[in-house]
Amino acid sequence: MRMLILLALAGLGAQLVDGSLGMAHGVISTALLLALGTSPAAASAIVHFAQIGTGLVSGASHARYGNVDWKVVVRIGVPGAVGAFIGATVLSRLSTALAEPVMAVILLVLGVYVTYRFTVRGVPRGNLGKPLGKRFLVPVGLVAGFLGATGGGGWGLIGTPALLASGRLEPRKVVGSVDASKALVAVAASLGFLFSLGSDGVDWSWVLAFLLGGMVIAPVAAWLARFVAPRILGSAVGGLIVLLNVGTLLGGDWLSASGTVSTSVYVVLCAGWAAALAYSIRAHRREKALEARTESESAEGRQPAGV
């Protein structure tokens, strides 16, 4: 029972981050399951089964707050489902000895990317309102869906930054649209795992725990998407993903790092993570101050002469 409560809390935390930032639910959940000794294919399957429900609730919640562009959902979700089915099939056919380090490396790379993306570059801005075409969304969906299934997470980590970088959608609509399409991708990945693995290794009580935790917090996360500071949250989540997967790699039989080496690596990573968070917080404050100054100057410029 204690394990199920912890998993429900993990699902709640992962969905809170995902619903606010548009990424990292699968990466956080899968990294936790790997740390608990679950096989890579079973871990990804458990997460994707849970994401069917959390994706539906999160998508509906985002739609309620006007955070969803349904054209984007269809254009990225359908190819994403195709990529996810293929990725689930590929992962299911890999041996556990090979799949675990492969998945950990994929998640580690994605974690480093997220940390860099939000710490150094912040949230991109561009030509809001210009429609996103299939030539852009289809390949993004295919790659994100494939890596999401093989790495246990990656749909939002690839889809959200890609859509943000285009600069054609408001950040809240990027988050909402990526989250709304996640249920379709999760269904396809789950079918891929079922066809390849059956239900072997899938603990349905764990699926339910993740599902309930995520569904409870999904409406709150959708509401928070309008106010959250993406730069700070992105740096925080990216660092957490890196730490979790470095731990998986250091503790595996393929590396078997000594205690001294592991401790040294963790000290360096934690120091880097703290520095990234501090930098993001300062950068966010500068951006807010600049926005406030710009708005103030604009308001003064609109005032009639002599006022």
Secondary structure by P-SEA (a helix, b strand, c coil): caaaaaaaaaaaaaaaaaaaccccaaaaaaaaaaaacccaaaaaaaaaaaaaaaaaaaaaaaaaaccccaaaaaaaaaaaaaaaaaaaaaaaaccaaaaaaaaaaaaaaaaaaaaaacccccccccccccccccccaaaaaaaaaaaaaaacccccccaaaaaaaaccccaaaaaaaaaaaaaaaaaaaaaaaaaccccccccaaaaaaaaaaaaaaaaaaaaaccccaaaaaaaaaaaaaaaaaaaaaaacccccccaaaaaaaaaaaaaaaaaaaaaaaaaaaaaaaaaaaaaaaaaaaaccccc
